[in-house]
Amino acid sequence: MLTPASVERFDNLLLIAALILYLLWCIGCAAVMKKLHYSLQVNTEKERMVLSIITIDREIIDDDRYSIPIEAYMYVLSQLSNVTVNIEGLHG
């Protein structure tokens, strides 16, 4: 049976998960902005995104060859109000 305390704990866990996903998305967007995602793609498709932002992020975080300057993260955060469904504006 769910008690109010367990529901509150579950809500907190969902909030933590959402914040982590948001952070991963920001890192992935910064990687796309720096065009690091092309080195992760198997094919040569350049017209559209082949990998998801979260997939790009997971690969970038686990690989020491990639480094993203703090300015790129700051740019992504400053552009959040412009981002809707399409992330084409972050490629700049």
Buried (B, 14 or more C-beta within 10 A) or exposed (E): EEEEEEEEEEEEEEEEEEEEEEEBBBBBBBBBBBEBBEEBEEEEEEEEBBBEBEBBBBBBEEEEEBEBEEEBBEBBEEBEEEBEEEBEEBEE
